[in-house]
Amino acid sequence: MRYFFIYCLLFIAARAASQNNIKGKVVHETSGEVIANASIFVNGSTKGTISKPDGSFELNGVPAGNHELVVSCVGYATLVLPYTASDLPLNLVVQMKPKVAELATVVVEPDAKDGWQRWGKFFTESFIGTTYFSEDCKLKNPEVLRFKFSRKTNILRVVATEPLIIENKALGYTIKYQLEEFSFDHNSRMLIYLGYALFEDIPTNRDGLKRRWEANREKAWNGSIQHFMRSLYLNTLAEDGFEVKRLIKTPNVEKARVREVMQARVKALRAASGGAPIRIDRGDSADYYNRILKQPDEYETVLPALLTADSVIVAANNEKLLFFLDYLYVTYKKEKEEKEYVAFNLERREPYHQRSTVFLPNLTSLIIDSKGNYSPVQEFVSYGYWAWSEKISTMLPLDYAQKFE
């Protein structure tokens, strides 16, 4: 009976493993020719492989839930195939489109010849970050980056001809990152980057190093957006150290009025001067106007009432959705800000609790799961601490959250 019981357990385990399976073949979209050495991985995980000489691939033990299967290959447009637990197992024929055809009708800025010299430091700090962990997180192949700056729009764009290879010795991962978009608008100060990541543990036999990596991973997890999402899903905000309040913004009406008055005055002076240089006389009114114009365009007010997860989470079709209006002001009370964050903001003060403001730019609901994964990621925008801390140097694979279950 004991042997039969063990056999049943092995059979059940093998059957479960086969169900969490994705296999298939990668081919050219039009010719059907097989594509070898394509990279196939579950976005944000440690599960990945490459296609064989006959184009075939197989991934076993893929995470169930709402995830993205990413297929990429040099010279081809990246394919992203969403899947859910109910879709598994999958058997796919992946048809890839050449990038040349994809870009034929797109007008792009020419590459900046001295791009890395001019923008490399900015890209590294914006992408990898300036956190404590960033000191041990290095981009290994910066030569694959191409920098494009438009003087007309004042926007910097960065593209990568191959996947980026990042070695994070602070957390113990090598990351293969398929960069799809990186842009910085110098006018609005808005940074956007999007890509797909495959994690691999850095091999080591040193127990001390393993313990340091585990401690650093826990520190990176605590207070992160993924941690916050998991707390929302489980309704454990207070226990996990999160304090959530609603934030509203009201326009600075007086600043808008003063700006309109000043613009009208400058326009009238230019018309009267006939093209000659103009001068605005200083006086009490001018000093007042200048003082008002230095004020923010909007005033932010944090409402005193604490929000519970139930006030922003709804259950629908066996899923949990996050939706809210206005802004959420999130404080993580179990850890203080890094001193690097205070220095980054050119502030002279002691670190306080980590504070971030988040909003849904298009008022789109987010699907979240018990591990803290959420989608679509581009519909959740943050500023404050998370905008600074949520970089490649602190990124963890989605598999990491499995340890909590």
QUIFENJO-V778857 format. One record per pair of residues at least 24 apart in sequence whose ideal C-beta (glycine too) atoms are under 6 Angstrom apart, sorted by the first residue. I is the first residue (numbers start at 1). J is the second residue. D is the distance in whole Angstrom. If there is no record, write none. Layout:
I:J:D
I:J:D
This chain:
17:61:6
19:88:6
19:89:6
20:61:6
20:62:5
20:88:6
21:60:5
21:89:4
22:59:5
22:62:6
22:90:5
23:58:4
23:91:6
24:91:6
24:92:3
24:93:6
24:94:6
25:55:4
25:56:5
25:93:6
26:51:5
26:55:5
26:94:5
27:55:6
27:95:6
29:95:4
29:96:6
29:97:5
35:73:6
38:71:6
38:73:4
39:72:5
40:71:5
41:70:6
41:198:4
42:67:5
43:68:4
43:70:5
43:196:5
44:197:5
44:398:5
45:397:5
45:398:5
45:399:5
46:199:5
46:397:5
46:399:5
48:198:4
65:369:5
66:367:6
70:196:4
72:178:5
74:162:6
75:99:6
77:102:5
78:178:6
109:148:4
109:150:5
111:146:5
112:147:5
112:149:6
115:147:3
119:147:5
123:158:6
126:191:6
127:392:6
128:391:6
128:392:5
128:393:5
129:391:3
129:393:4
130:340:6
130:344:6
131:389:6
131:393:5
131:394:6
132:338:6
132:340:6
133:170:4
133:393:4
133:394:6
134:393:4
136:169:4
136:170:4
137:168:4
137:170:6
137:393:4
138:167:5
139:166:6
140:165:4
140:167:6
141:165:5
154:186:4
154:187:5
155:183:6
155:185:5
156:184:5
157:183:5
158:182:4
166:392:6
170:216:5
171:216:5
171:217:5
172:202:5
172:213:4
173:199:5
174:200:5
174:202:6
175:199:6
199:397:4
220:394:4
220:396:6
222:335:6
223:332:4
223:335:5
223:354:5
225:386:6
225:390:6
226:372:4
229:368:5
229:372:4
229:374:5
230:372:3
232:309:5
232:313:6
233:320:6
233:368:5
233:370:5
235:309:4
237:309:6
241:332:6
241:333:5
241:334:4
242:332:6
243:331:4
243:333:6
244:307:4
244:328:6
244:330:5
245:302:5
245:303:6
245:329:5
246:303:5
247:300:6
247:302:5
247:327:4
247:329:4
247:357:6
248:301:5
248:326:5
249:298:4
249:300:6
250:299:5
251:298:6
252:295:6
252:297:6
254:292:6
255:292:5
255:295:5
258:289:5
258:292:5
262:289:6
302:329:5
319:367:5
320:368:5
321:365:4
322:366:4
322:368:6
323:365:4
327:357:5
327:359:5
328:358:5
329:357:6
330:356:5
331:355:5
341:388:5
354:385:4
355:384:6
355:385:6
356:382:5
356:384:4
356:385:5
356:386:4
357:383:5
357:384:5
358:382:5
371:401:4
372:401:5
373:398:5
